[in-house]
Amino acid sequence: SAFTSEDNKLSTPCLLAEFNEKGYIESLIDKRLQREIRGEGYALNTFLIAEDVPEDWDNWDLDADYECKLRDSAKLISRNVVSEGEVEYRIRSKYQITANSTIIQDMIFYADSMEVRFDTKMDWQDDHRFLKTAFDTTIHTDFANQEVQFGYIKRPTNRNTAVEKARFEVSNQKYTDLSETRYGAAILNDCKYGISVHESQMRLSLHKGGSRPDYRGDKGLHTCKYALLPHAEGFGAKSVIQPAYMFNVQPLIVQGNRQEESFLRIDADNIIVEAIKPLEDAERAYIIRLYEAEGTHTTTKMHFNQQVKHLALTNMLEEITEELPISQELSLTFRAFEIKTIKVCY
């Protein structure tokens, strides 16, 4: 096996993890660099719950004082290794979060990746409670990179001004990343878009127990995935953005074997193909929408692996703005975060 487990420690080809009595990650060491990732504060993936009674808009608002109320009150009910092989090591834990709500979570380590994934199923039966998971790291940086559509926002990790203090809870889509120049750690998620960041601490919001206007709130069974991704380089497309896309866009699995050449290829890894879709008003044509993801001027080439008969740049309404030379190899120049829409006829 690629994994070695002894007492409360787990060794993978990439990581050395040590767990506390609740199954949280007390220590997480990058074996290649001997870098400790868990910082001061809570153990990694500690469940924190707080009273949540906002002054207005019960189901949407958060009041800043909730941070003073966060407590690690979860109780570990059971914990078992359910999978150990050449690819992954999976630990399944059940927690009593409150008197009424429980969590069953698979913590997954991989043989060929630094990623630690958390597949989570919540049975939520509480009103006016707010649930977070804590990732308190050793990454020291003045800014967090937090994804928005077609790019990201850099937000300060300190709270020195009134504006910064008001950002005690902000939005992110696929990732929030803290990075030094040569090392970093990101939280990836597939559906939980609220997060708080303070200094080296990232706290992902998992559930909110509002009961107005709907008294039932969001009670019931909920599933989500999130992951901690340490990376031995600074923030970029290769280290964070592409893994975040892979985390969100799962492969489709079908029975049988098929060898298929890549549909198209782009030389620059910071140019992301966001969508490929049929053209709205023509047959035998499709749209490629792509953008520059790192925030840097980029010139690159796009290679088609099928015959093309016509190429053109369009606007978002798919109206042609510029004809392009017909070629299997197209040269493109992007400004920072620029979106391009390309019409392809075949």
Salt bridges, closest charged atoms under 4 A:
GLU26 OE2 - ARG38 NH1 2.80
ASP30 OD1 - ARG32 NE 3.42
GLU51 OE1 - LYS69 NZ 3.17
ASP52 OD2 - LYS208 NZ 2.78
ASP58 OD2 - HIS128 NE2 3.09
ASP65 OD2 - LYS69 NZ 3.66
GLU67 OE1 - ARG159 NH1 2.80
ASP72 OD1 - LYS22 NZ 3.10
GLU88 OE2 - ARG90 NE 2.85
ASP106 OD2 - ARG90 NH1 2.91
ASP106 OD1 - ARG92 NE 2.68
ASP119 OD2 - ARG90 NH1 3.84
ASP119 OD2 - ARG117 NH2 2.65
ASP127 OD1 - LYS219 NZ 3.36
ASP136 OD1 - ARG203 NE 3.03
GLU147 OE2 - LYS174 NZ 3.39
GLU169 OE1 - LYS132 NZ 2.96
ASP177 OD1 - HIS231 NE2 2.77
GLU180 OE1 - ARG35 NH1 3.16
ASP190 OD2 - LYS225 NZ 3.50
ASP214 OD1 - ARG216 NE 3.17
GLU260 OE1 - ARG258 NE 2.78
ASP267 OD1 - ARG265 NH1 3.14
ASP267 OD1 - HIS303 NE2 3.08
GLU280 OE2 - LYS277 NZ 3.11
GLU318 OE2 - LYS277 NZ 2.59
GLU323 OE1 - HIS310 NE2 2.60
GLU329 OE2 - LYS301 NZ 3.26
GLU329 OE1 - HIS303 ND1 3.31
GLU338 OE2 - ARG335 NH1 3.69
GLU338 OE2 - LYS340 NZ 3.22
